[in-house]
Amino acid sequence: MTVTLFHQAFGQALFDALYAMSFDGLGMTRPSFSEKENEAHEMLCTIARRHGLEIRRDWACNLYLTLPGRDRNKPVIMTGSHMDTVPSGGNYDGAAGVVAGLSVLCRWVEEGFVPERDVTVVATRAEESVWFPVSYIGSRTAFDLLSEKDLQARRSDTGRTLAEHMEECGGRPQWPHTDVLKPENIDCFVELHIEQGPVLPNNNAVIGVVSGICGSMRYRHATILGQYAHSGATPRQFRADTVVAMADLVTTLQTYWEEQERAGKAMTLTFGVCHTDAQQANFSAVAGKVSFSLDVRSQDTDLLDEVDRHIQLVAQDVARRHNVTIDLGERTGSAPARMDATLQNMAFDISRALDIPAISMASGAGHDAATFANRNIPTEMLFVRNENGSHNPYEHLEMADFAAATAVLDGVLKLRAERI
């Protein structure tokens, strides 16, 4: 069986199994630190045992599947991604990277290939921050980078803490932790992931060789408070209308984003949540409260800070002009990350050798790879063409594209693993 046919058959079987286990009637739901995430990890372990791979879990339940190398003292090659999903998400976001890495190791075992150094597939926990308001939980716990405050973050659907959920899944959140990753013991990290936007399909490319990962600056729980009032009995000059203030805030910041684009500054700005109070708002009342979220992303840390300062000024001005109070709440976010030039060149060379169309692109979304890169570990991401975006039930990954991208991953990992 050829390399691509092996990866295609392997991927199809495991994705079908994940679909059967995770389908919620609309999409895939595997919450962070849940029984469904546990079940997905156990599926991986079953395959790993069958192929004689070593299995290890750390204090935070991150899973490591390792093919031992000839010299076990050399820094390890790592690949992988996460197995949790957003609510009613797709079948490939995160999982594709873990399935691809496991497919590579299983193929090597079946052909009798033993790498020079250990090669490990990691399935991190809790990458999707929709469940807990903390970025990159799994990869950060792997390096022991979470604080005690982070462990007290509460899951959005249960209200219980990260530490409680972690312990329930077999983790050991007590301090200190000894079974953590050390950057000096890792040769590189390569993460395969579906593309989460339309760039690859619109460029007739199968693979995106990622140049960098955007950082984020977020206000998850912002509010505008004004005054509820009768819609017919309250003239405009006496209103403290939070919906009108919200509209002003959105349009003003949208105009600012357009100005930044014209100035050549790359960023995105998104109001992902915006709603009135369902219990108090009605068609015949001026709305006295609006809740919203604000997400800003860029590869430029200074630009993120500049945008934040502008948002603060705009919020103050909008509040004054509309006689409302704007509370942005706590700022959260993640740092940008640069990908390794040598690994990028390897990916392009292998793509050309296999006649797989590939382009260079940045990642607007965050990924576990950013944690590795920001620990000064050579890191790279490979995006795979996906027609319908991600974080929705309609993610679409052609198995031929998955196999092609996994073949490139296979080649990069083998080249890196064979370095003496």
N, C-alpha and C positions, 0 to 999 in steps of 0.2 A: 504494500500500500504506500502511495506517495505521501510526502509530508503534509500537503494541503488536504488530501482526502482523509488522513488520520485525524487532523485537527477538526475538519468539518463534521465527521461522524461523532467524535468525542463531544464536541460542543453541542450538537443537536440533541444527543441523548441527555446531557446534563441540564441543558436549558429546558427540555421537555419535563424533566423531573422537578425542576424548580417551579415551573409554571403550575404543575399539578398540585404542588404543595402550598403555593403562595397565592393562588388566584382568589380574589375576594368578591367576585361577581362583576367587577369592573376592571381592575388591574391587579398588580402585585402589591401586597402589604406584608413587609417583614420589619416590624418596629425594632429600633435599637434596643439591645438587651431584652429580647423577648424569646418566647418559646419558638417562634417561627425562625428567628435568626439562629437560635441554637440548632434547630433542625437542619437548616441549610449548612451549618458548619459540620454537623455529623454526616451529612451526605458526602462532603469533601473527605472526611476522615475514612469513610468506608472505601472510597476509591483509593486513597493513599495507602491504607493497609493492604489492599489487594496488590499493590505495586511495590510493597516493601519500603515505603517512605517513612522516615522518622516523623513522629507527631509530638508537638509540644504546645502547651498553652501557657501564657504568662499570667501575671496577677490580675490583669484586666480582661482575661478571656480572649485576647487576640490569639489566633491560631497560626502555627508555623508548621509547614510540611516540607521536609528537607530530603533531598537526594545527596547522600554523603559523597564528598570528593576524595581524590587520592591523598591530598594533603589537607587535613582538617584544621590545621593551624593558620591557614591563609584566610584573609578576609572573605566573607561570604557574598555571593551574588544573590540579590533579592528582587522579587517581582511580586505582583499581586494587587489587590484592591480591597473592596468591602462587599459585604453581603446584605446589609440592611437596605431598605428602600424608603422612599417617601410614601405617605398613604396613597394607595391606588396608583402606584408608579408603574414603570415598565419592567420587562423581564431581563434587561441587559445592563442598566446603569449600575456600575460597581461589579456586579457578578461576572461580566464579560472578562474583566482583568484577572479575576481569580481562576475562572474556568480556563482561560488561555494559558496561564502559568502552569496550572496542574496538567493540562494537556501536553505541554512541552516536556515536563518531567516524566510523565507516563510514557510518552513516545521514546524518550531516551532510555528508560528502563527496558522497554520492549525490544529496542535494537541493541541493547547491551552497552550503551555508551556510559562511561564513567568520567565525570568532569574532573579537572585538576583540583578544583576547590568546591566546597559545599555550595549548592544552589537551593534557595528556600523560597517557597510560595507563602506569602502572608495574607491571611484574611483578617483584616482589621475589623474592630467593632465600631459601631456608632459613628460612621462618617457623615451621615445625613443629619445636619444640625436642626432639622425641623422637629426632632423629638426632644432634644436637650439644647438649650441656648449656649452651646460651647462648640467651637470649631475643632474638627479633626480629633475627636476624642480618642479613637482607637490608636492612631499613629502617635499621638502625643503621650498616651499612657505607655506605649511601647518604649518611649525614651524617658519615662517618668517626668513629664513636663506639666502634668495637671496639678493644680493647687487644691488644698482642702476645700476652698470655696467652690471650685469647679465640681467637686464630688458631691456637693450639696445642691447642685442644679436639679430642677424637677422636670420630669418628663411631661410633655404637653398633654398627653391623654390620661395619665394616671395620677399626676400630681405627686408621685413618689420620687425620691432622690436617685441620682445616678448611682451613688454608693449602694443603696438598697437594691436597685435592679441588678447591679454588678454582682453583689453577693448572692442574690437569688439564682444567678446563672453560673455560680461556681467560682466567682472571682474572690480576690482577697484585697479589698481596698484599704486594709490597715497599713499603717506606715511603720518602718521604711520598706521599700521594695528592692529586692536584689536581682530579680530575673528580668533585667531591662536591657535594651539594646545599647551598644556603645558604638558611636560613629566610626572609631578607628578599626572596628571589627567588620565593617561593611564595605565591600569593594564598590558596589553601585546598587541603585534601585531603579527598575524600569517598570512603569505601570501602563498597561493597556487599558483603554477606556473607550466607550462609544463617544462620538462627538455629540455635543448637546445643543448644537445649532445647525444652520444650513450651509456652512462654508464648504465642506467637502462635496456634497451633492452638486452645488452650484459651480464647482471647479472641476467636475468630472474626475475627482480624485478618490481613491479608496482609503488612503492613509494620510493622516496629518501628523507630521513630526513636530512636536510641540517645542516652541522656543522659550516660553515662560508661562507662569501661572499668575493670574491677577490676584491681588490681595483685596480685602473687602473692609468696608466701614459700614456698620449697620445700627439702625435704631429700630429694634423689633417691636417695641410697645410704646409708641408715641400717641399722645392725645391732644385734642383741641377742646377746651372747655369754654362755653359761652353761656347763653341764657335761653332756656325754652320759653317760647312766647306764642300767642295765638297768631295764626298766619294772616287773618283778616284784620285784626284789631291793632297790630303793631306796625307803625310806619317804619320805613327803611332806616331812618336816622336813629331810631331807638333800638335797633336790633343788635344782638351779639351772635350773629349767624355763623355757626361753625362749618356748615357746608360751603358757604360762600368763601370763608377764610381758607378752607381746604382747597377749593378750586384755585384761589389766588396763589397759594403755596405751590401747588402742582405746576401751574402754567409759568410762574416766575422761575422755578428751578428747571423746568423743561427748556425755557429760553436760555438760561445760563448754560445748560448742557450743550445746546446748539452752538453757543459762543465758544465754548471750550473746544468743540470739534473743529470749528473754523480756525482756531488757533493751533490746531495740530496736536491737541492733548487728548489722548485715548482714555476713555472712561465709559462707564454706563451708570445710569441713575434710574432706580425703579421703585415705584410705590406698589409693593406687592399686596398690601392689605389696605382697605379703606372702607369704613362702614360707620353708620350711625348706630346708636343704641337701640337694639331690637325691641326692648321693652318700653322705652319712652318715646321714640320717634314715631311720628304718624303724618299722614298727608296734610293735615290742617294745622301743623305746628312748625315753628322755626326750630331747627335742630340745635340743641344745647350741648351736644357732645359728638365728636367724631374720633374714632380710633384709626391709626394707620401705622404702617411700617415703611421704612426707607432703607434701601440697599444701594450702596455705591461701590463700584469695583474699578480697579486700575492696577497696572503693573508698576506705577509710580507712587511710592509711599508719600513723597512730598505733595503730590497732587491730591491724594486722599485727604491729607491734613488741610490743604488749601480749600478743598471742597467743603470739608466739615466746618471750617471757619465761616465760609460763605453761607452755608445752611443756617448756622446760628444767627447771622445777621439778618437773613431773609425772614426767619421765623420771628425774630423780634419786631421787624417792620410790619409783617403781616398781622401779628397780634395787636400792635398798636392801632393800625388802620381799621381793624374790624372789631376792636373792643373785646378781644378774646384772650385766653391764656393758652400758650402752646408749650407743652411739656414733652420734650423729645425722649426722655427716659435715659436709660443706661446705654452707652455706646459699646458695641462689641465688634469683633472683626478678626481678620487674619492677615498675615504678612504676605507680600508677593514673593515669588520664587523664580530664579533663573535656571533653565535646564542646561545640562552639560554639553558643550560643543562636540566633544569626541564621540559621545553616544549618539548625538544627532547625525553626525557624519556616518557613523556605522549604519544607522537605520536607513539613511538615504542610499548608501552603497548597496545594501542588501535588497532594498526595494527595487533599485535599478536592475540588479542581477536577476531578480525574479520577475521583472517586467510588471511591477505593481505601481500604478500611478500614485505619487506621493507629493505633498506640498508642505511647506513650512507654515506654521500658524501658532498664534498664542491661544492660551486657554482662558476664556472669560470666567469660567467657573473654578471653584476651589477643589483641590484633590489632596489625598494623603501624600502624594509625591512632594507637595510643598513642604511638609514637615521634614522629610528626608533631605531635600535640597537645602533647607535652612539650617541643617546640622552639618553643612559642608560635605555632604555625601554626593558624589557624582550621580545625577538623577536625570531621567528622561521619561517622557510620556509619548505613547503612540495612540492617536485617535483613529477610530474606525468609522467609516461612513454610516450614517443613520438618518433615515428620511424624515422622521417626525419629531425631532427634538427629544428631550428627556424629561423626567419627573412627570410623566403622563402615561396612561395605559397604552399609548399608540407607538411607543418606541419600536422601530423596525430595523432589525439587523439581518441582512442577507447572510446565510451561513457561508457562502462563498467568500464574502468580504471578511467575515470573522476568521475563516481559515487562512486567507491571504495575510491578514494582519498578524495572526498567530505565527505564521511561518516567518515573518520578519522578526517578531519577538524571539522565536526559536533561534534564529541566526545570530541576533545580537547577544543573547544570553550565552550561546555556545562559544562565540568569539571571546567574550569577556571571561567566561569560565575557564578557557584553555590558556589564558595568559600565565606564563611561568613566573 
